[in-house]
Amino acid sequence: MEREILSTHAKALQINLDPTKYGVFAEIGAGQEVARWFFQVGGAAGTISKSISAYDMTVSDAIYGPCERYVSRERLQNMLTYEYELQQQRLEQKRGVTTRFFVFADTVQARSFLRPGAGHGWMGVRFQVHPKGPPSEIIIHVQMLDREAVQQQEALGIMGVNLVSAALHLHGQPEVLIRALIDNLSRDRVEVDMIKFSGPGFAGVDNRLMALQLVQQGLTNAAMFTANGEVVQASELLHKKPILVERGRFRPITRASADMLECARAQFAREPQVQGELFVVLMEMTLKNLSEGGVIDHQDFLDRVDLLGSLGHTVLISSYGEFHRLAAYLFGSTKKLIGIVLGVPTLQEIFDEKYYADLEGGILESFGRLFQNSLRLYVYPFRDRATGNLITLDNLPVAPHLQHLYAYLREKHFIQGLADIHPDCLPIFSDDVLRRIKSGDAAWEGMVPPQVAKIIKERKLFGWKS
């Protein structure tokens, strides 16, 4: 059954007319756009216990405590905690038996004369599922893409109403809740690139799946989480840091994939722009990597990221088919060096012009976007299973009219072959490993990292047979 999408006015009025819901609105930056909706539709006295905007930094610090960055997850969490606890102290005894208390908070940097670019902000709602019950919580990070400040503020208000309404009415359907966040908005106006559910109302929710949902449902093009499953927003992890990325299916991750990364890691660390710096390593899976026949198996997805997590890897989920789009996303967080790890077959695809038919400048435009800021491609050799021939950068077949371009990119070290590889890893392919796992051929165990083999057997992943 298709969900009815209420107008923003109707959503705010629905909450105002519900005597069981009562809460606080605390907003920093871009005005009081969310609270304004609840005031202007009427009946706000039945919903709002307090509305506050601690706009001045000194005032904000005095209320919520000092903070290194004012538009941050840390500031948002402090706001939610302070306002929720204060509301409980003041109102629990008077109306706690019949009321589901909530607190909405946001801290936002909208477009302005001093900051003419896109705005962004953190939003959250802490709420009770039942009167007198413990609180649950949703926090999100929002990119506001409108070109005018007043439009960004308008989008912020609509998004805030969506978040409050979804938390109070759709908490039992998290995937539907995510879709509802952009009701009455369009993807070219807002992007939600991080979401985290917590508390008893979301006891069965895996935030890694919710990160996947953001990408699947088109609220963002990329989402990420750390090895321990903590969802993060790009700037929290990548801000002003060198980045190394390996793209793959990782079904499962093999010794070849691990060798590829370790060789690239060593080579990347020796780059003059990276030496002495801590850099971030990401294992990226695209929606295409994850789908079988256009369908993504959520348990299979979790199995893969569990194996990556066992090796300590942060996972990036994206809808970026082309590498220049992945690069543009990463350039949004850092101007430091970026390295992409790939195999020879993938490099051959990058030099196939059919993939750039949608760009006016074709392959040259794509490469111009990809290699800005001196991005590096680190390429792992490939042993052809049919012929046994080893293909490296030195004998890679490239179309005659692209050979000068290829030579230039190699000469500038934008494309580099990986050194010190383990030749015994070259015959290992994930599809062969998967076939052996399913058939009961124990030889697969030597083709994956030991801890990966251990988890596959313990949890009987990928159709394992003893």
VEXNUTOR-735951 format. One record per residue (C-alpha): residue number from 1; residue in one letter; x negated, y, z. Coordinates in pm, whole numbers. Each point is the difference from the previous one (the first is absolute). Layout:
<dodos>
seq=NUM, type=A, c1=X, c2=Y, c3=Z;
...
</dodos>
This chain:
<dodos>
seq=1, type=M, c1=0, c2=0, c3=0;
seq=2, type=E, c1=-140, c2=337, c3=-103;
seq=3, type=R, c1=-65, c2=242, c3=284;
seq=4, type=E, c1=200, c2=323, c3=0;
seq=5, type=I, c1=-232, c2=300, c3=2;
seq=6, type=L, c1=143, c2=280, c3=212;
seq=7, type=S, c1=-91, c2=362, c3=-59;
seq=8, type=T, c1=-243, c2=163, c3=242;
seq=9, type=H, c1=291, c2=206, c3=136;
seq=10, type=A, c1=206, c2=-314, c3=60;
seq=11, type=K, c1=-287, c2=-181, c3=172;
seq=12, type=A, c1=-63, c2=286, c3=242;
seq=13, type=L, c1=370, c2=44, c3=74;
seq=14, type=Q, c1=44, c2=-375, c3=58;
seq=15, type=I, c1=-264, c2=13, c3=272;
seq=16, type=N, c1=137, c2=323, c3=150;
seq=17, type=L, c1=345, c2=-155, c3=34;
seq=18, type=D, c1=-130, c2=-312, c3=175;
seq=19, type=P, c1=16, c2=67, c3=377;
seq=20, type=T, c1=-233, c2=-294, c3=76;
seq=21, type=K, c1=-305, c2=160, c3=-165;
seq=22, type=Y, c1=-188, c2=290, c3=157;
seq=23, type=G, c1=-349, c2=129, c3=-61;
seq=24, type=V, c1=-280, c2=251, c3=-40;
seq=25, type=F, c1=-144, c2=157, c3=-314;
seq=26, type=A, c1=-362, c2=115, c3=27;
seq=27, type=E, c1=-153, c2=145, c3=-317;
seq=28, type=I, c1=-335, c2=163, c3=-71;
seq=29, type=G, c1=-60, c2=172, c3=-333;
seq=30, type=A, c1=236, c2=74, c3=-291;
seq=31, type=G, c1=272, c2=131, c3=231;
seq=32, type=Q, c1=277, c2=-192, c3=172;
seq=33, type=E, c1=126, c2=-159, c3=-319;
seq=34, type=V, c1=132, c2=-326, c3=146;
seq=35, type=A, c1=174, c2=149, c3=302;
seq=36, type=R, c1=150, c2=265, c3=-230;
seq=37, type=W, c1=205, c2=-265, c3=-180;
seq=38, type=F, c1=158, c2=-118, c3=325;
seq=39, type=F, c1=77, c2=356, c3=108;
seq=40, type=Q, c1=151, c2=111, c3=-330;
seq=41, type=V, c1=237, c2=-297, c3=-54;
seq=42, type=G, c1=177, c2=65, c3=333;
seq=43, type=G, c1=40, c2=-199, c3=319;
seq=44, type=A, c1=-368, c2=29, c3=93;
seq=45, type=A, c1=84, c2=41, c3=368;
seq=46, type=G, c1=95, c2=-366, c3=1;
seq=47, type=T, c1=-338, c2=-111, c3=-134;
seq=48, type=I, c1=-281, c2=242, c3=84;
seq=49, type=S, c1=-124, c2=25, c3=356;
seq=50, type=K, c1=-293, c2=221, c3=-104;
seq=51, type=S, c1=-162, c2=144, c3=-309;
seq=52, type=I, c1=-357, c2=129, c3=26;
seq=53, type=S, c1=-276, c2=128, c3=-228;
seq=54, type=A, c1=-333, c2=38, c3=181;
seq=55, type=Y, c1=-150, c2=176, c3=-300;
seq=56, type=D, c1=-289, c2=183, c3=167;
seq=57, type=M, c1=-299, c2=-231, c3=53;
seq=58, type=T, c1=-58, c2=118, c3=356;
seq=59, type=V, c1=366, c2=-54, c3=88;
seq=60, type=S, c1=-2, c2=-339, c3=-172;
seq=61, type=D, c1=-311, c2=-108, c3=194;
seq=62, type=A, c1=155, c2=118, c3=325;
seq=63, type=I, c1=304, c2=-223, c3=-57;
seq=64, type=Y, c1=-141, c2=-304, c3=-177;
seq=65, type=G, c1=-367, c2=9, c3=93;
seq=66, type=P, c1=-302, c2=95, c3=-215;
seq=67, type=C, c1=-44, c2=-172, c3=-333;
seq=68, type=E, c1=-281, c2=-2, c3=-256;
seq=69, type=R, c1=240, c2=27, c3=-297;
seq=70, type=Y, c1=345, c2=151, c3=32;
seq=71, type=V, c1=148, c2=-176, c3=-302;
seq=72, type=S, c1=-88, c2=-353, c3=108;
seq=73, type=R, c1=140, c2=-324, c3=132;
seq=74, type=E, c1=-152, c2=79, c3=339;
seq=75, type=R, c1=192, c2=330, c3=30;
seq=76, type=L, c1=323, c2=-167, c3=-111;
seq=77, type=Q, c1=-35, c2=-280, c3=257;
seq=78, type=N, c1=-67, c2=255, c3=276;
seq=79, type=M, c1=312, c2=192, c3=-99;
seq=80, type=L, c1=220, c2=-310, c3=-4;
seq=81, type=T, c1=-130, c2=-124, c3=334;
seq=82, type=Y, c1=26, c2=334, c3=180;
seq=83, type=E, c1=347, c2=90, c3=-126;
seq=84, type=Y, c1=144, c2=-347, c3=52;
seq=85, type=E, c1=-126, c2=-31, c3=357;
seq=86, type=L, c1=118, c2=351, c3=86;
seq=87, type=Q, c1=345, c2=-67, c3=-144;
seq=88, type=Q, c1=28, c2=-322, c3=200;
seq=89, type=Q, c1=-97, c2=178, c3=321;
seq=90, type=R, c1=263, c2=268, c3=-53;
seq=91, type=L, c1=292, c2=-192, c3=-146;
seq=92, type=E, c1=-29, c2=-371, c3=79;
seq=93, type=Q, c1=189, c2=20, c3=328;
seq=94, type=K, c1=273, c2=225, c3=-139;
seq=95, type=R, c1=87, c2=-186, c3=-321;
seq=96, type=G, c1=-237, c2=-294, c3=-45;
seq=97, type=V, c1=274, c2=-264, c3=35;
seq=98, type=T, c1=187, c2=115, c3=-312;
seq=99, type=T, c1=-272, c2=165, c3=-209;
seq=100, type=R, c1=-262, c2=-118, c3=-247;
seq=101, type=F, c1=-269, c2=265, c3=40;
seq=102, type=F, c1=-234, c2=91, c3=-284;
seq=103, type=V, c1=-280, c2=244, c3=-77;
seq=104, type=F, c1=-89, c2=117, c3=-349;
seq=105, type=A, c1=-337, c2=170, c3=-49;
seq=106, type=D, c1=-207, c2=123, c3=-292;
seq=107, type=T, c1=-325, c2=186, c3=-51;
seq=108, type=V, c1=-32, c2=135, c3=-351;
seq=109, type=Q, c1=-228, c2=205, c3=-222;
seq=110, type=A, c1=210, c2=140, c3=-282;
seq=111, type=R, c1=-115, c2=195, c3=-303;
seq=112, type=S, c1=-97, c2=358, c3=88;
seq=113, type=F, c1=-205, c2=297, c3=-123;
seq=114, type=L, c1=-305, c2=-141, c3=175;
seq=115, type=R, c1=67, c2=-363, c3=-103;
seq=116, type=P, c1=143, c2=2, c3=-354;
seq=117, type=G, c1=-16, c2=-377, c3=-53;
seq=118, type=A, c1=249, c2=-272, c3=83;
seq=119, type=G, c1=120, c2=-16, c3=359;
seq=120, type=H, c1=-3, c2=-297, c3=231;
seq=121, type=G, c1=115, c2=-93, c3=346;
seq=122, type=W, c1=69, c2=-262, c3=264;
seq=123, type=M, c1=356, c2=-80, c3=108;
seq=124, type=G, c1=131, c2=-233, c3=263;
seq=125, type=V, c1=305, c2=-100, c3=197;
seq=126, type=R, c1=8, c2=-178, c3=335;
seq=127, type=F, c1=341, c2=-138, c3=87;
seq=128, type=Q, c1=199, c2=-247, c3=204;
seq=129, type=V, c1=181, c2=-284, c3=-173;
seq=130, type=H, c1=227, c2=-34, c3=306;
seq=131, type=P, c1=75, c2=236, c3=291;
seq=132, type=K, c1=-254, c2=-39, c3=281;
seq=133, type=G, c1=-214, c2=-218, c3=-228;
seq=134, type=P, c1=-372, c2=43, c3=-69;
seq=135, type=P, c1=-88, c2=223, c3=-297;
seq=136, type=S, c1=-95, c2=-105, c3=-350;
seq=137, type=E, c1=-188, c2=220, c3=-243;
seq=138, type=I, c1=-59, c2=77, c3=-367;
seq=139, type=I, c1=-278, c2=228, c3=-121;
seq=140, type=I, c1=-69, c2=96, c3=-360;
seq=141, type=H, c1=-244, c2=213, c3=-195;
seq=142, type=V, c1=153, c2=217, c3=-274;
seq=143, type=Q, c1=-154, c2=175, c3=-300;
seq=144, type=M, c1=211, c2=295, c3=-118;
seq=145, type=L, c1=-55, c2=52, c3=-372;
seq=146, type=D, c1=220, c2=298, c3=-88;
seq=147, type=R, c1=-181, c2=304, c3=-141;
seq=148, type=E, c1=181, c2=259, c3=215;
seq=149, type=A, c1=-18, c2=27, c3=379;
seq=150, type=V, c1=376, c2=40, c3=39;
seq=151, type=Q, c1=57, c2=-319, c3=-202;
seq=152, type=Q, c1=-246, c2=-191, c3=218;
seq=153, type=Q, c1=184, c2=122, c3=308;
seq=154, type=E, c1=332, c2=-106, c3=-150;
seq=155, type=A, c1=-137, c2=-348, c3=-79;
seq=156, type=L, c1=-137, c2=-24, c3=353;
seq=157, type=G, c1=343, c2=71, c3=148;
seq=158, type=I, c1=170, c2=-263, c3=-215;
seq=159, type=M, c1=-269, c2=-258, c3=78;
seq=160, type=G, c1=33, c2=66, c3=374;
seq=161, type=V, c1=376, c2=-50, c3=-6;
seq=162, type=N, c1=-52, c2=-321, c3=-199;
seq=163, type=L, c1=-249, c2=-126, c3=258;
seq=164, type=V, c1=224, c2=71, c3=300;
seq=165, type=S, c1=306, c2=-149, c3=-169;
seq=166, type=A, c1=-189, c2=-309, c3=-119;
seq=167, type=A, c1=-149, c2=-62, c3=345;
seq=168, type=L, c1=335, c2=23, c3=174;
seq=169, type=H, c1=206, c2=-192, c3=-257;
seq=170, type=L, c1=-234, c2=-227, c3=-199;
seq=171, type=H, c1=-259, c2=-118, c3=254;
seq=172, type=G, c1=115, c2=-359, c3=-47;
seq=173, type=Q, c1=-76, c2=17, c3=-376;
seq=174, type=P, c1=-353, c2=140, c3=-33;
seq=175, type=E, c1=-26, c2=-50, c3=-377;
seq=176, type=V, c1=327, c2=188, c3=-52;
seq=177, type=L, c1=-117, c2=260, c3=251;
seq=178, type=I, c1=-310, c2=66, c3=-211;
seq=179, type=R, c1=211, c2=52, c3=-311;
seq=180, type=A, c1=223, c2=244, c3=189;
seq=181, type=L, c1=-292, c2=228, c3=84;
seq=182, type=I, c1=16, c2=166, c3=-342;
seq=183, type=D, c1=379, c2=22, c3=-30;
seq=184, type=N, c1=95, c2=326, c3=-175;
seq=185, type=L, c1=-365, c2=51, c3=-98;
seq=186, type=S, c1=-210, c2=-108, c3=-297;
seq=187, type=R, c1=-343, c2=-160, c3=-12;
seq=188, type=D, c1=-147, c2=305, c3=-171;
seq=189, type=R, c1=89, c2=208, c3=308;
seq=190, type=V, c1=-120, c2=-222, c3=285;
seq=191, type=E, c1=-221, c2=-300, c3=64;
seq=192, type=V, c1=0, c2=-219, c3=311;
seq=193, type=D, c1=-342, c2=-165, c3=10;
seq=194, type=M, c1=2, c2=-143, c3=353;
seq=195, type=I, c1=267, c2=-143, c3=231;
seq=196, type=K, c1=-26, c2=-173, c3=335;
seq=197, type=F, c1=277, c2=-170, c3=198;
seq=198, type=S, c1=-43, c2=-83, c3=368;
seq=199, type=G, c1=204, c2=-89, c3=306;
seq=200, type=P, c1=263, c2=-264, c3=80;
seq=201, type=G, c1=230, c2=115, c3=-279;
seq=202, type=F, c1=-262, c2=-120, c3=-248;
seq=203, type=A, c1=-132, c2=-305, c3=182;
seq=204, type=G, c1=4, c2=-216, c3=-315;
seq=205, type=V, c1=-140, c2=262, c3=-238;
seq=206, type=D, c1=-347, c2=-43, c3=-150;
seq=207, type=N, c1=-132, c2=345, c3=-88;
seq=208, type=R, c1=-220, c2=-145, c3=-274;
seq=209, type=L, c1=316, c2=-108, c3=-181;
seq=210, type=M, c1=143, c2=346, c3=53;
seq=211, type=A, c1=-312, c2=149, c3=-161;
seq=212, type=L, c1=62, c2=-229, c3=-296;
seq=213, type=Q, c1=363, c2=114, c3=-10;
seq=214, type=L, c1=-105, c2=364, c3=-32;
seq=215, type=V, c1=-189, c2=-88, c3=-319;
seq=216, type=Q, c1=258, c2=-247, c3=-132;
seq=217, type=Q, c1=287, c2=244, c3=46;
seq=218, type=G, c1=-196, c2=283, c3=-159;
seq=219, type=L, c1=-28, c2=232, c3=300;
seq=220, type=T, c1=-376, c2=6, c3=-56;
seq=221, type=N, c1=-261, c2=-141, c3=-235;
seq=222, type=A, c1=-231, c2=-133, c3=270;
seq=223, type=A, c1=8, c2=-106, c3=365;
seq=224, type=M, c1=-262, c2=-156, c3=223;
seq=225, type=F, c1=-59, c2=-179, c3=328;
seq=226, type=T, c1=-305, c2=-111, c3=194;
seq=227, type=A, c1=-121, c2=-352, c3=72;
seq=228, type=N, c1=203, c2=-12, c3=323;
seq=229, type=G, c1=319, c2=98, c3=-185;
seq=230, type=E, c1=12, c2=366, c3=107;
seq=231, type=V, c1=158, c2=211, c3=-275;
seq=232, type=V, c1=-197, c2=316, c3=-77;
seq=233, type=Q, c1=40, c2=306, c3=-218;
seq=234, type=A, c1=-273, c2=58, c3=-256;
seq=235, type=S, c1=-149, c2=313, c3=157;
seq=236, type=E, c1=-26, c2=-169, c3=341;
seq=237, type=L, c1=-238, c2=-259, c3=-140;
seq=238, type=L, c1=-155, c2=145, c3=-315;
seq=239, type=H, c1=-42, c2=372, c3=74;
seq=240, type=K, c1=-341, c2=120, c3=-126;
seq=241, type=K, c1=-149, c2=-351, c3=-6;
seq=242, type=P, c1=-163, c2=-206, c3=-275;
seq=243, type=I, c1=230, c2=-281, c3=-112;
seq=244, type=L, c1=-64, c2=-344, c3=-150;
seq=245, type=V, c1=296, c2=-190, c3=-149;
seq=246, type=E, c1=41, c2=-353, c3=-128;
seq=247, type=R, c1=317, c2=-85, c3=-192;
seq=248, type=G, c1=129, c2=-356, c3=-20;
seq=249, type=R, c1=277, c2=-251, c3=57;
seq=250, type=F, c1=-182, c2=-163, c3=293;
seq=251, type=R, c1=217, c2=-312, c3=-25;
seq=252, type=P, c1=-209, c2=-102, c3=180;
seq=253, type=I, c1=-313, c2=209, c3=41;
seq=254, type=T, c1=-292, c2=-213, c3=-121;
seq=255, type=R, c1=-375, c2=-9, c3=57;
seq=256, type=A, c1=-36, c2=167, c3=-340;
seq=257, type=S, c1=222, c2=291, c3=111;
seq=258, type=A, c1=-195, c2=27, c3=325;
seq=259, type=D, c1=-334, c2=-14, c3=-179;
seq=260, type=M, c1=115, c2=268, c3=-242;
seq=261, type=L, c1=89, c2=229, c3=289;
seq=262, type=E, c1=-315, c2=-62, c3=202;
seq=263, type=C, c1=-227, c2=66, c3=-297;
seq=264, type=A, c1=192, c2=320, c3=-78;
seq=265, type=R, c1=-8, c2=105, c3=364;
seq=266, type=A, c1=-380, c2=-26, c3=8;
seq=267, type=Q, c1=-38, c2=183, c3=-331;
seq=268, type=F, c1=249, c2=272, c3=98;
seq=269, type=A, c1=-182, c2=61, c3=331;
seq=270, type=R, c1=-321, c2=68, c3=-193;
seq=271, type=E, c1=156, c2=276, c3=-212;
seq=272, type=P, c1=-164, c2=335, c3=91;
seq=273, type=Q, c1=344, c2=158, c3=62;
seq=274, type=V, c1=93, c2=-278, c3=244;
seq=275, type=Q, c1=-320, c2=-71, c3=191;
seq=276, type=G, c1=45, c2=51, c3=373;
seq=277, type=E, c1=378, c2=42, c3=-24;
seq=278, type=L, c1=276, c2=-225, c3=125;
seq=279, type=F, c1=214, c2=-104, c3=-294;
seq=280, type=V, c1=341, c2=-163, c3=-26;
seq=281, type=V, c1=56, c2=-334, c3=-173;
seq=282, type=L, c1=345, c2=-72, c3=-144;
seq=283, type=M, c1=140, c2=-320, c3=-148;
seq=284, type=E, c1=266, c2=107, c3=-249;
seq=285, type=M, c1=294, c2=-203, c3=-129;
seq=286, type=T, c1=232, c2=150, c3=-260;
seq=287, type=L, c1=367, c2=-91, c3=-25;
seq=288, type=K, c1=-95, c2=-191, c3=-316;
seq=289, type=N, c1=-261, c2=-197, c3=199;
seq=290, type=L, c1=268, c2=-94, c3=251;
seq=291, type=S, c1=288, c2=-96, c3=-229;
seq=292, type=E, c1=78, c2=-335, c3=-154;
seq=293, type=G, c1=251, c2=41, c3=-280;
seq=294, type=G, c1=78, c2=352, c3=120;
seq=295, type=V, c1=87, c2=-115, c3=353;
seq=296, type=I, c1=-213, c2=55, c3=311;
seq=297, type=D, c1=9, c2=-277, c3=258;
seq=298, type=H, c1=-29, c2=182, c3=333;
seq=299, type=Q, c1=-138, c2=-298, c3=190;
seq=300, type=D, c1=-260, c2=-58, c3=-268;
seq=301, type=F, c1=-95, c2=367, c3=28;
seq=302, type=L, c1=-41, c2=-29, c3=377;
seq=303, type=D, c1=-208, c2=-317, c3=-41;
seq=304, type=R, c1=-240, c2=179, c3=-232;
seq=305, type=V, c1=-40, c2=304, c3=225;
seq=306, type=D, c1=-47, c2=-224, c3=305;
seq=307, type=L, c1=-296, c2=-163, c3=-176;
seq=308, type=L, c1=-142, c2=340, c3=-95;
seq=309, type=G, c1=55, c2=118, c3=357;
seq=310, type=S, c1=-190, c2=-301, c3=135;
seq=311, type=L, c1=-302, c2=136, c3=-189;
seq=312, type=G, c1=50, c2=347, c3=146;
seq=313, type=H, c1=130, c2=166, c3=-317;
seq=314, type=T, c1=232, c2=299, c3=-33;
seq=315, type=V, c1=265, c2=-63, c3=-268;
seq=316, type=L, c1=129, c2=251, c3=-256;
seq=317, type=I, c1=328, c2=-75, c3=-181;
seq=318, type=S, c1=56, c2=204, c3=-316;
seq=319, type=S, c1=202, c2=34, c3=-317;
seq=320, type=Y, c1=-306, c2=123, c3=-191;
seq=321, type=G, c1=-57, c2=-211, c3=-308;
seq=322, type=E, c1=-267, c2=227, c3=-146;
seq=323, type=F, c1=-322, c2=64, c3=187;
seq=324, type=H, c1=5, c2=373, c3=-76;
seq=325, type=R, c1=325, c2=27, c3=198;
seq=326, type=L, c1=-155, c2=-186, c3=293;
seq=327, type=A, c1=-299, c2=235, c3=-20;
seq=328, type=A, c1=228, c2=308, c3=2;
seq=329, type=Y, c1=168, c2=-130, c3=316;
seq=330, type=L, c1=-334, c2=-50, c3=174;
seq=331, type=F, c1=-133, c2=338, c3=-117;
seq=332, type=G, c1=294, c2=155, c3=187;
seq=333, type=S, c1=-161, c2=-101, c3=329;
seq=334, type=T, c1=-372, c2=44, c3=-67;
seq=335, type=K, c1=-258, c2=162, c3=-223;
seq=336, type=K, c1=-261, c2=-252, c3=113;
seq=337, type=L, c1=-115, c2=-285, c3=-224;
seq=338, type=I, c1=253, c2=-268, c3=-94;
seq=339, type=G, c1=-96, c2=-346, c3=-121;
seq=340, type=I, c1=226, c2=-257, c3=-163;
seq=341, type=V, c1=-101, c2=-367, c3=-2;
seq=342, type=L, c1=116, c2=-210, c3=-294;
seq=343, type=G, c1=-91, c2=-294, c3=-218;
seq=344, type=V, c1=-105, c2=-5, c3=-363;
seq=345, type=P, c1=350, c2=-102, c3=-125;
seq=346, type=T, c1=153, c2=306, c3=166;
seq=347, type=L, c1=-267, c2=227, c3=-148;
seq=348, type=Q, c1=86, c2=-140, c3=-343;
seq=349, type=E, c1=362, c2=102, c3=60;
seq=350, type=I, c1=-109, c2=351, c3=98;
seq=351, type=F, c1=-164, c2=33, c3=-344;
seq=352, type=D, c1=316, c2=-119, c3=-179;
seq=353, type=E, c1=159, c2=310, c3=-153;
seq=354, type=K, c1=352, c2=-145, c3=-5;
seq=355, type=Y, c1=32, c2=82, c3=371;
seq=356, type=Y, c1=-30, c2=375, c3=-66;
seq=357, type=A, c1=267, c2=50, c3=-265;
seq=358, type=D, c1=197, c2=221, c3=241;
seq=359, type=L, c1=-289, c2=248, c3=39;
seq=360, type=E, c1=-46, c2=272, c3=-261;
seq=361, type=G, c1=-376, c2=-30, c3=33;
seq=362, type=G, c1=8, c2=-379, c3=0;
seq=363, type=I, c1=-295, c2=-184, c3=150;
seq=364, type=L, c1=-210, c2=318, c3=24;
seq=365, type=E, c1=263, c2=171, c3=214;
seq=366, type=S, c1=24, c2=-308, c3=220;
seq=367, type=F, c1=-377, c2=-17, c3=47;
seq=368, type=G, c1=-18, c2=374, c3=65;
seq=369, type=R, c1=246, c2=-44, c3=287;
seq=370, type=L, c1=-165, c2=-318, c3=124;
seq=371, type=F, c1=-360, c2=112, c3=16;
seq=372, type=Q, c1=43, c2=348, c3=138;
seq=373, type=N, c1=-192, c2=48, c3=325;
seq=374, type=S, c1=-249, c2=-260, c3=-131;
seq=375, type=L, c1=217, c2=-303, c3=85;
seq=376, type=R, c1=-182, c2=-333, c3=-37;
seq=377, type=L, c1=113, c2=-333, c3=-143;
seq=378, type=Y, c1=-190, c2=-298, c3=145;
seq=379, type=V, c1=37, c2=-297, c3=-231;
seq=380, type=Y, c1=-32, c2=-368, c3=92;
seq=381, type=P, c1=-113, c2=-237, c3=-280;
seq=382, type=F, c1=228, c2=-264, c3=-144;
seq=383, type=R, c1=-71, c2=-358, c3=-104;
seq=384, type=D, c1=231, c2=-104, c3=-281;
seq=385, type=R, c1=168, c2=-325, c3=105;
seq=386, type=A, c1=35, c2=-119, c3=-360;
seq=387, type=T, c1=-353, c2=65, c3=-124;
seq=388, type=G, c1=-202, c2=29, c3=321;
seq=389, type=N, c1=-151, c2=326, c3=-128;
seq=390, type=L, c1=-82, c2=271, c3=252;
seq=391, type=I, c1=139, c2=343, c3=-94;
seq=392, type=T, c1=-165, c2=304, c3=158;
seq=393, type=L, c1=-16, c2=370, c3=-82;
seq=394, type=D, c1=-284, c2=-76, c3=-239;
seq=395, type=N, c1=201, c2=-227, c3=-230;
seq=396, type=L, c1=354, c2=127, c3=63;
seq=397, type=P, c1=188, c2=16, c3=-332;
seq=398, type=V, c1=111, c2=360, c3=-59;
seq=399, type=A, c1=176, c2=137, c3=-309;
seq=400, type=P, c1=-258, c2=156, c3=-237;
seq=401, type=H, c1=150, c2=352, c3=19;
seq=402, type=L, c1=-15, c2=-12, c3=382;
seq=403, type=Q, c1=-357, c2=-123, c3=36;
seq=404, type=H, c1=-149, c2=350, c3=28;
seq=405, type=L, c1=252, c2=84, c3=274;
seq=406, type=Y, c1=-84, c2=-324, c3=179;
seq=407, type=A, c1=-374, c2=69, c3=-26;
seq=408, type=Y, c1=47, c2=353, c3=135;
seq=409, type=L, c1=196, c2=-120, c3=303;
seq=410, type=R, c1=-268, c2=-259, c3=76;
seq=411, type=E, c1=-280, c2=250, c3=-47;
seq=412, type=K, c1=167, c2=236, c3=249;
seq=413, type=H, c1=43, c2=-294, c3=242;
seq=414, type=F, c1=377, c2=45, c3=0;
seq=415, type=I, c1=19, c2=-370, c3=-89;
seq=416, type=Q, c1=-246, c2=-226, c3=181;
seq=417, type=G, c1=-57, c2=-372, c3=5;
seq=418, type=L, c1=-6, c2=-160, c3=344;
seq=419, type=A, c1=-333, c2=-135, c3=120;
seq=420, type=D, c1=-89, c2=-286, c3=233;
seq=421, type=I, c1=313, c2=-201, c3=-75;
seq=422, type=H, c1=31, c2=-365, c3=104;
seq=423, type=P, c1=8, c2=-203, c3=-326;
seq=424, type=D, c1=180, c2=-288, c3=174;
seq=425, type=C, c1=302, c2=232, c3=43;
seq=426, type=L, c1=42, c2=67, c3=-373;
seq=427, type=P, c1=194, c2=-322, c3=-79;
seq=428, type=I, c1=256, c2=77, c3=274;
seq=429, type=F, c1=339, c2=127, c3=-122;
seq=430, type=S, c1=303, c2=58, c3=223;
seq=431, type=D, c1=241, c2=-189, c3=-228;
seq=432, type=D, c1=-225, c2=-307, c3=18;
seq=433, type=V, c1=-22, c2=31, c3=379;
seq=434, type=L, c1=379, c2=27, c3=23;
seq=435, type=R, c1=47, c2=-309, c3=-219;
seq=436, type=R, c1=-239, c2=-201, c3=218;
seq=437, type=I, c1=177, c2=114, c3=319;
seq=438, type=K, c1=334, c2=-120, c3=-134;
seq=439, type=S, c1=-136, c2=-331, c3=-132;
seq=440, type=G, c1=-184, c2=-95, c3=318;
seq=441, type=D, c1=-347, c2=25, c3=-156;
seq=442, type=A, c1=-217, c2=89, c3=301;
seq=443, type=A, c1=-265, c2=160, c3=-222;
seq=444, type=W, c1=189, c2=331, c3=32;
seq=445, type=E, c1=-126, c2=43, c3=358;
seq=446, type=G, c1=-351, c2=76, c3=-125;
seq=447, type=M, c1=137, c2=256, c3=-244;
seq=448, type=V, c1=140, c2=242, c3=261;
seq=449, type=P, c1=-151, c2=164, c3=311;
seq=450, type=P, c1=6, c2=-241, c3=301;
seq=451, type=Q, c1=249, c2=203, c3=206;
seq=452, type=V, c1=232, c2=18, c3=-301;
seq=453, type=A, c1=-9, c2=-379, c3=-40;
seq=454, type=K, c1=74, c2=-40, c3=371;
seq=455, type=I, c1=310, c2=222, c3=-13;
seq=456, type=I, c1=130, c2=-162, c3=-321;
seq=457, type=K, c1=-14, c2=-345, c3=163;
seq=458, type=E, c1=137, c2=111, c3=337;
seq=459, type=R, c1=299, c2=176, c3=-157;
seq=460, type=K, c1=38, c2=-226, c3=-304;
seq=461, type=L, c1=-14, c2=294, c3=-240;
seq=462, type=F, c1=36, c2=-9, c3=-378;
seq=463, type=G, c1=147, c2=-353, c3=3;
seq=464, type=W, c1=-302, c2=-153, c3=178;
seq=465, type=K, c1=-8, c2=-377, c3=28;
seq=466, type=S, c1=-232, c2=-184, c3=239;
</dodos>
